[in-house]
Amino acid sequence: MTLQQLRYVIQVAKSGSITLAARELDVAQPSLSKAISDLEKEMGVIMFVRGGRGIRLTDGGTRFLSYARQVMEQVDLLEQQYRPGRPIRRVFAISSQHYAFVVNAFVALVKEYGKDTYEFTIRESRTHDIIQDVRFSRSELGILFLSHFNREVLLHLFQKEDLRFTSLFTATPHVFISRRHPLAGRTRVTFSDLTSYPRLVYEQGEENSFYFSEELHSTMESAKDLVVTDRATLFNLLIGLDGYTICSGILSSDLNGTDIIAKPLESDEEMEIGYLTRIGEPLSPLGMRYVTLLKGYVASVKA
């Protein structure tokens, strides 16, 4: 097994095609195919199978890819550490549902780190993509929530993908609305109060299961639904259309201004927000520090 073969496997998985991977790697397609075939024989595992939509990873290939990524990350760190005149480039990535407090803690981490060279990544993404990002080591952490409704299904999926869910805190349901919304003066709101207003939800793509929804009570009927892909658009529509979205209620004016407010929602649900990691892989020092900052930020906002 060689580092070159590991790079080949990673690129083919990323490209989803031997042809595209060969083009990206600037190698002949037969050479690439042979290198992967030799590796499969050596390791005793079939990495890829061809299907109607191109090439895809097998279960064994998925597990192998996870380890291959870790090896190549360590190789990159070694090269950066010992290459003359090159400072080490720290790499850290998280994937998350659309939570403002996740961004606030990320900002605090970057400011605290204070080095000249780093590559930090934050992805606000769909629930299915968050799970896959952690599964394939694209992100060290994946931040999402469990509820009474989705808990059993998601925990089963996490176990299947060799992922662990660690709880951070539990929040009671709220709605985000505009400060000028007709319900802004209410102490609490009910579902009947919200009937005539547009409900905003995050789009989940092809994996559009109720269990992957970022909002509680996803199965409840709504006459007016607006589907968005990003938090900025959602906030703009909350203000412009007197819409609402069901959320954790944790919001700070530091990065989001004061136009959006949170109101408690009468509900028997809850949001247990936590993070996904790969089983058997401890958090890096940056990962541990980020979790500490996230807990501290949430505690300060909830206080």
C-alpha positions in Angstrom: 0.0 0.0 0.0 1.3 3.4 -1.0 0.4 7.0 -0.2 -0.3 7.5 -3.9 -2.9 4.7 -3.8 -4.6 6.3 -0.8 -4.7 9.6 -2.7 -6.2 7.8 -5.7 -9.0 6.3 -3.5 -9.8 9.6 -1.9 -10.0 11.4 -5.3 -12.2 8.7 -6.9 -14.6 8.8 -4.0 -14.7 12.6 -4.3 -15.2 12.6 -8.0 -17.6 9.7 -8.2 -16.0 8.6 -11.4 -12.7 6.9 -12.5 -12.6 9.1 -15.6 -13.1 12.4 -13.7 -10.6 11.3 -11.0 -7.9 10.5 -13.6 -8.4 13.9 -15.1 -8.1 15.6 -11.7 -5.0 13.6 -10.8 -3.5 14.0 -14.3 -2.9 10.2 -14.7 -4.0 7.7 -17.3 -7.3 6.1 -16.5 -5.9 2.5 -16.9 -3.1 3.3 -14.5 -5.5 4.7 -11.9 -7.8 1.6 -12.3 -4.9 -0.8 -11.9 -3.6 1.0 -8.8 -6.9 0.8 -7.1 -7.4 -2.9 -8.2 -3.9 -3.7 -6.8 -4.8 -2.0 -3.5 -8.1 -3.9 -3.3 -6.3 -7.2 -3.8 -3.7 -6.3 -1.2 -6.3 -5.2 1.4 -8.8 -7.9 0.6 -11.7 -5.5 0.2 -13.6 -4.2 -2.8 -13.6 -0.4 -2.6 -16.0 0.6 -5.4 -18.9 -0.8 -7.4 -20.3 0.6 -10.7 -23.9 1.5 -10.9 -26.3 3.4 -13.1 -25.2 6.7 -11.6 -21.5 6.0 -11.8 -19.1 4.6 -9.3 -19.9 4.4 -5.6 -18.2 3.2 -2.4 -19.0 -0.2 -0.9 -19.4 -0.5 2.9 -15.8 -1.8 3.1 -14.7 1.1 0.9 -16.4 3.6 3.1 -14.6 2.4 6.2 -11.3 2.3 4.3 -11.8 5.8 3.0 -12.3 7.1 6.6 -8.9 5.7 7.6 -7.3 6.8 4.3 -8.3 10.4 5.0 -6.9 10.3 8.5 -3.6 9.0 7.1 -3.3 11.6 4.5 -4.2 14.4 6.9 -1.3 13.2 9.1 1.0 13.1 6.1 0.1 16.7 5.3 0.8 17.7 8.8 4.2 16.0 8.8 5.1 17.7 5.5 4.1 21.1 6.8 5.9 20.5 10.1 9.2 19.4 8.7 9.4 21.2 5.3 12.0 23.9 5.7 10.6 27.4 6.1 6.9 26.3 6.1 4.8 27.0 9.2 2.3 24.3 10.2 -1.2 24.8 8.8 -3.9 23.7 11.2 -7.0 22.2 9.7 -10.3 22.1 11.5 -13.8 21.6 10.1 -17.4 21.3 11.4 -20.7 20.8 9.8 -23.9 22.0 11.4 -27.6 22.7 11.1 -28.4 26.3 10.8 -27.6 27.6 14.3 -26.4 31.1 14.9 -24.7 30.1 18.2 -22.5 27.6 16.3 -21.2 30.5 14.2 -20.6 32.6 17.3 -18.5 29.9 19.0 -16.6 29.4 15.7 -15.7 33.1 15.5 -14.5 32.9 19.1 -12.3 29.9 18.2 -10.7 31.6 15.2 -10.0 34.8 17.2 -8.5 32.8 20.1 -6.3 30.7 17.8 -4.6 33.7 16.4 -2.0 32.0 14.2 -0.8 33.2 10.9 -1.5 29.9 9.1 -4.7 27.8 9.3 -7.6 26.4 7.4 -10.9 26.3 9.4 -14.1 25.3 7.7 -17.7 25.7 8.9 -20.5 24.2 6.8 -24.2 25.1 7.5 -25.7 22.1 5.8 -28.6 19.6 5.4 -29.0 17.0 8.1 -28.1 14.1 5.8 -25.0 15.9 4.5 -23.9 16.7 8.1 -24.0 13.0 8.9 -22.0 12.1 5.7 -19.5 14.9 6.4 -18.6 13.3 9.7 -18.8 9.8 8.4 -16.3 10.5 5.7 -14.0 12.7 7.8 -14.8 15.9 5.9 -15.7 17.4 9.3 -14.6 16.5 12.8 -17.9 17.5 14.3 -21.5 17.5 13.1 -23.9 19.6 15.1 -27.7 18.7 15.1 -30.6 17.9 17.4 -32.6 15.0 18.6 -36.3 15.2 19.6 -39.0 12.8 20.8 -40.0 12.5 17.2 -36.7 11.8 15.5 -34.6 10.3 18.2 -35.1 6.6 17.6 -34.6 6.9 13.8 -31.5 9.1 14.0 -29.8 7.2 16.8 -30.2 4.0 14.8 -28.7 5.7 11.8 -25.7 7.0 13.8 -25.0 3.6 15.1 -25.1 2.1 11.6 -22.6 4.7 10.4 -20.3 4.2 13.4 -21.0 7.7 14.8 -21.5 8.8 18.4 -23.9 11.6 19.5 -22.8 13.6 22.5 -25.4 15.9 24.1 -24.5 19.6 24.6 -27.8 21.0 26.1 -31.6 20.7 25.8 -33.7 23.6 24.6 -37.4 24.2 24.8 -39.2 25.1 21.5 -39.4 28.7 20.5 -40.3 30.6 17.3 -38.1 33.2 15.6 -40.2 36.2 14.4 -39.6 39.8 13.4 -39.5 42.4 16.1 -42.4 44.0 14.2 -44.4 40.8 13.9 -48.1 41.1 15.1 -47.3 38.4 17.7 -44.1 40.2 19.0 -46.0 41.5 22.1 -47.0 38.0 23.2 -45.3 36.3 26.2 -45.9 32.9 24.6 -47.4 31.7 21.3 -49.5 28.7 20.3 -49.9 26.9 17.0 -53.3 28.4 16.6 -51.7 31.9 16.9 -49.4 31.0 14.0 -52.0 29.5 11.6 -52.3 32.6 9.3 -48.5 33.3 9.0 -46.0 31.7 6.6 -43.9 28.9 8.1 -40.2 28.9 7.1 -38.3 25.6 6.9 -34.9 24.5 5.6 -34.7 22.5 2.4 -33.3 19.0 2.9 -32.8 18.0 -0.7 -33.3 14.4 -1.9 -33.1 13.2 1.7 -36.3 15.1 2.5 -37.5 12.9 5.4 -39.5 14.3 8.2 -36.9 12.8 10.5 -34.2 15.0 8.9 -36.1 18.2 9.3 -34.4 21.0 11.2 -37.7 22.2 12.7 -39.8 20.5 15.4 -43.3 19.4 14.5 -42.4 18.9 10.9 -45.4 16.7 10.3 -47.9 19.3 11.3 -49.8 20.8 8.4 -49.2 24.4 7.4 -51.2 26.2 4.7 -48.2 28.5 3.9 -44.7 27.0 3.7 -41.6 28.7 2.5 -38.6 26.5 1.9 -35.1 28.1 2.1 -31.5 26.9 2.0 -29.7 29.5 4.1 -30.1 31.4 7.3 -29.7 34.9 5.9 -32.6 34.3 3.5 -34.7 32.8 6.3 -34.1 35.9 8.5 -34.9 38.3 5.6 -38.2 36.5 5.0 -39.1 36.5 8.7 -38.8 40.2 8.6 -40.3 40.9 5.1 -43.3 38.5 5.3 -44.2 38.2 9.0 -43.1 34.6 8.8 -41.9 32.3 11.6 -39.7 29.3 12.1 -39.6 26.8 15.0 -36.2 26.8 16.7 -34.2 26.5 19.9 -34.7 30.1 20.8 -31.0 30.7 21.3 -30.0 33.9 19.5 -27.5 36.6 20.1 -27.4 40.1 18.7 -23.6 40.0 18.4 -23.7 38.7 14.8 -27.4 38.7 14.0 -28.6 42.2 15.0 -31.8 42.9 16.9 -34.5 42.5 14.2 -35.2 38.9 15.1 -36.6 37.8 18.4 -37.5 34.5 20.0 -40.8 33.7 21.6 -41.6 30.5 23.6 -43.9 28.1 21.8 -46.4 25.9 23.7 -45.2 22.4 22.8 -44.5 19.1 24.4 -41.4 18.6 22.4 -37.7 19.5 23.1 -34.5 19.9 21.2 -31.5 18.0 22.6 -28.7 19.7 20.7 -25.3 17.8 20.4 -22.5 16.8 18.2 -21.6 13.8 16.1 -18.1 12.3 16.1 -16.6 9.1 14.7 -16.6 6.2 17.1 -13.1 5.4 18.3 -11.6 8.8 17.3 -11.1 11.3 20.2 -11.5 15.0 19.5 -8.5 17.0 18.5 -7.3 19.8 20.7 -9.1 22.3 18.4 -12.3 20.1 18.5 -12.2 20.0 22.3 -11.6 23.7 22.6 -14.5 24.5 20.2 -16.9 22.3 22.2 -15.8 24.2 25.4 -16.4 27.6 23.7 -19.8 26.4 22.3 -21.0 25.3 25.8 -19.8 28.6 27.3 -21.4 30.7 24.7 -24.8 28.9 25.0 -24.7 29.2 28.8 -24.0 32.9 28.6 -26.9 33.5 26.2 -29.3 31.3 28.2 -28.4 32.9 31.6 
